[in-house]
Amino acid sequence: MTYHPTSAIPWDQPATLIDLEGRAPLIGTIGDCARHFAIFKPHARDQARVLLTQPIHRAGRKTRTWILEPFEIEQLVARLRAETH
């Protein structure tokens, strides 16, 4: 199994799901953000980012980052599905 930095983020950690096109953000938890992202259409997924309240470590980088990209949010969705089934 491959390690993803997103696997260490607790579901109840506060986070904000933002949209690069300027739609209203969703302020909630990582779990809330993953559930909302899961129902987005492909175009909306491409524009979505999650702003974290605690940065995560990235392999190959000296600093931690505060933003999750769409592929990382997709990892959260996959983790949520795996843990609920």
Order of alpha helices (4+ residues) and beta strands (2+ residues): beta-beta-alpha-alpha-beta-beta-alpha
